Protein backbone atom coordinates (compact mmCIF):
# COMPACT_ATOMS: atom_id res chain seq x y z
CA UNK A 1 0.00 0.00 0.00
CA UNK A 2 1.32 3.42 -0.94
CA UNK A 3 1.85 5.98 1.82
CA UNK A 4 2.44 9.71 1.44
CA UNK A 5 4.42 12.41 3.26
CA UNK A 6 3.68 16.00 2.29
CA UNK A 7 5.99 18.97 2.88
CA UNK A 8 6.72 22.50 1.77
CA UNK A 9 3.84 24.42 3.27
CA UNK A 10 4.17 27.63 5.22
CA UNK A 11 3.04 31.20 5.67
CA UNK A 12 3.16 33.37 2.56
CA UNK A 13 1.83 36.78 1.64
CA UNK A 14 -0.86 37.18 -1.02
CA UNK A 15 0.72 37.02 -4.44
CA UNK A 16 3.53 34.82 -3.22
CA UNK A 17 4.62 31.35 -4.25
CA UNK A 18 5.19 27.99 -2.62
CA UNK A 19 6.22 24.57 -3.86
CA UNK A 20 4.72 21.54 -2.16
CA UNK A 21 6.29 18.11 -2.35
CA UNK A 22 4.93 14.66 -1.67
CA UNK A 23 7.09 11.60 -1.13
CA UNK A 24 5.38 8.29 -1.78
CA UNK A 25 6.42 4.86 -0.64
CA UNK A 26 5.94 1.68 -2.60
CA UNK A 27 6.94 0.49 -6.06
CA UNK A 28 3.38 0.84 -7.38
CA UNK A 29 3.50 4.65 -7.26
CA UNK A 30 4.28 4.95 -10.95
CA UNK A 31 1.10 3.07 -11.83
CA UNK A 32 -1.25 5.54 -10.15
CA UNK A 33 -2.71 8.76 -11.39
CA UNK A 34 -2.01 11.19 -8.55
CA UNK A 35 -3.68 14.25 -7.15
CA UNK A 36 -3.35 17.12 -4.74
CA UNK A 37 -6.28 17.90 -2.48
CA UNK A 38 -6.88 20.57 0.11
CA UNK A 39 -9.15 21.11 3.08
CA UNK A 40 -9.87 24.63 4.23
CA UNK A 41 -11.19 25.29 7.74
CA UNK A 42 -14.85 24.36 7.97
CA UNK A 43 -14.98 23.02 4.42
CA UNK A 44 -14.95 19.65 2.71
CA UNK A 45 -11.82 18.27 1.09
CA UNK A 46 -11.40 19.69 -2.42
CA UNK A 47 -9.62 18.22 -5.42
CA UNK A 48 -7.02 20.74 -6.60
CA UNK A 49 -5.06 19.05 -9.39
CA UNK A 50 -4.50 15.63 -10.95
CA UNK A 51 -1.75 14.10 -13.05
CA UNK A 52 -1.77 10.86 -15.00
CA UNK A 53 0.62 8.01 -14.33
CA UNK A 54 2.68 9.03 -17.33
CA UNK A 55 2.82 12.72 -16.24
CA UNK A 56 1.52 14.23 -19.45
CA UNK A 57 -2.17 14.51 -18.58
CA UNK A 58 -3.05 17.12 -15.99
CA UNK A 59 -6.25 18.73 -14.79
CA UNK A 60 -6.93 21.58 -12.40
CA UNK A 61 -9.79 22.96 -10.39
CA UNK A 62 -11.07 26.17 -11.91
CA UNK A 63 -10.05 28.05 -8.79
CA UNK A 64 -6.34 27.29 -9.32
CA UNK A 65 -6.09 27.00 -13.10
CA UNK A 66 -3.26 29.13 -14.46
CA UNK A 67 -1.68 29.54 -11.02
CA UNK A 68 -0.81 26.01 -9.92
CA UNK A 69 1.22 23.35 -11.72
CA UNK A 70 1.31 19.68 -10.77
CA UNK A 71 4.24 17.47 -11.73
CA UNK A 72 5.70 14.10 -10.81
CA UNK A 73 8.98 12.22 -10.89
CA UNK A 74 8.36 8.49 -11.04
CA UNK A 75 12.06 7.72 -10.59
CA UNK A 76 11.97 9.50 -7.22
CA UNK A 77 8.41 8.57 -6.22
CA UNK A 78 7.47 12.21 -5.80
CA UNK A 79 4.68 14.50 -6.88
CA UNK A 80 4.88 18.28 -6.57
CA UNK A 81 2.58 21.27 -6.67
CA UNK A 82 4.03 24.62 -7.70
CA UNK A 83 1.75 27.42 -6.55
CA UNK A 84 1.98 31.02 -7.74
CA UNK A 85 -0.14 34.14 -7.19
CA UNK A 86 -1.43 32.72 -3.95
CA UNK A 87 -4.64 34.12 -2.49
CA UNK A 88 -6.05 34.05 1.04
CA UNK A 89 -8.68 31.57 -0.15
CA UNK A 90 -5.88 29.10 -0.95
CA UNK A 91 -5.30 28.74 2.78
CA UNK A 92 -5.80 25.07 3.64
CA UNK A 93 -4.10 21.83 4.57
CA UNK A 94 -2.82 20.26 1.36
CA UNK A 95 -2.65 16.50 0.83
CA UNK A 96 -1.49 14.26 -1.95
CA UNK A 97 -3.01 10.91 -2.75
CA UNK A 98 -4.14 8.76 -5.63
CA UNK A 99 -6.69 10.29 -7.95
CA UNK A 100 -10.21 9.55 -6.70
CA UNK A 101 -8.95 8.62 -3.23
CA UNK A 102 -11.68 8.26 -0.64
CA UNK A 103 -11.81 8.62 3.12
CA UNK A 104 -11.14 4.89 3.30
CA UNK A 105 -7.71 5.28 1.69
CA UNK A 106 -4.60 6.01 3.74
CA UNK A 107 -3.90 9.74 4.02
CA UNK A 108 -0.77 11.57 5.13
CA UNK A 109 -0.64 14.38 7.66
CA UNK A 110 -0.79 17.04 4.99
CA UNK A 111 1.07 20.34 4.90
CA UNK A 112 -0.42 23.65 6.04
CA UNK A 113 -0.48 26.55 3.59
CA UNK A 114 -1.47 29.92 5.02
CA UNK A 115 -1.80 32.94 2.77
CA UNK A 116 -2.03 36.12 4.81
CA UNK A 117 -0.53 39.56 5.04
C-alpha positions in Angstrom: 0.0 0.0 0.0 1.3 3.4 -0.9 1.9 6.0 1.8 2.4 9.7 1.4 4.4 12.4 3.3 3.7 16.0 2.3 6.0 19.0 2.9 6.7 22.5 1.8 3.8 24.4 3.3 4.2 27.6 5.2 3.0 31.2 5.7 3.2 33.4 2.6 1.8 36.8 1.6 -0.9 37.2 -1.0 0.7 37.0 -4.4 3.5 34.8 -3.2 4.6 31.3 -4.3 5.2 28.0 -2.6 6.2 24.6 -3.9 4.7 21.5 -2.2 6.3 18.1 -2.3 4.9 14.7 -1.7 7.1 11.6 -1.1 5.4 8.3 -1.8 6.4 4.9 -0.6 5.9 1.7 -2.6 6.9 0.5 -6.1 3.4 0.8 -7.4 3.5 4.7 -7.3 4.3 4.9 -11.0 1.1 3.1 -11.8 -1.2 5.5 -10.2 -2.7 8.8 -11.4 -2.0 11.2 -8.6 -3.7 14.2 -7.1 -3.3 17.1 -4.7 -6.3 17.9 -2.5 -6.9 20.6 0.1 -9.2 21.1 3.1 -9.9 24.6 4.2 -11.2 25.3 7.7 -14.9 24.4 8.0 -15.0 23.0 4.4 -15.0 19.7 2.7 -11.8 18.3 1.1 -11.4 19.7 -2.4 -9.6 18.2 -5.4 -7.0 20.7 -6.6 -5.1 19.1 -9.4 -4.5 15.6 -10.9 -1.7 14.1 -13.0 -1.8 10.9 -15.0 0.6 8.0 -14.3 2.7 9.0 -17.3 2.8 12.7 -16.2 1.5 14.2 -19.5 -2.2 14.5 -18.6 -3.0 17.1 -16.0 -6.3 18.7 -14.8 -6.9 21.6 -12.4 -9.8 23.0 -10.4 -11.1 26.2 -11.9 -10.0 28.1 -8.8 -6.3 27.3 -9.3 -6.1 27.0 -13.1 -3.3 29.1 -14.5 -1.7 29.5 -11.0 -0.8 26.0 -9.9 1.2 23.3 -11.7 1.3 19.7 -10.8 4.2 17.5 -11.7 5.7 14.1 -10.8 9.0 12.2 -10.9 8.4 8.5 -11.0 12.1 7.7 -10.6 12.0 9.5 -7.2 8.4 8.6 -6.2 7.5 12.2 -5.8 4.7 14.5 -6.9 4.9 18.3 -6.6 2.6 21.3 -6.7 4.0 24.6 -7.7 1.7 27.4 -6.5 2.0 31.0 -7.7 -0.1 34.1 -7.2 -1.4 32.7 -3.9 -4.6 34.1 -2.5 -6.0 34.0 1.0 -8.7 31.6 -0.2 -5.9 29.1 -1.0 -5.3 28.7 2.8 -5.8 25.1 3.6 -4.1 21.8 4.6 -2.8 20.3 1.4 -2.7 16.5 0.8 -1.5 14.3 -2.0 -3.0 10.9 -2.8 -4.1 8.8 -5.6 -6.7 10.3 -8.0 -10.2 9.6 -6.7 -8.9 8.6 -3.2 -11.7 8.3 -0.6 -11.8 8.6 3.1 -11.1 4.9 3.3 -7.7 5.3 1.7 -4.6 6.0 3.7 -3.9 9.7 4.0 -0.8 11.6 5.1 -0.6 14.4 7.7 -0.8 17.0 5.0 1.1 20.3 4.9 -0.4 23.6 6.0 -0.5 26.6 3.6 -1.5 29.9 5.0 -1.8 32.9 2.8 -2.0 36.1 4.8 -0.5 39.6 5.0 
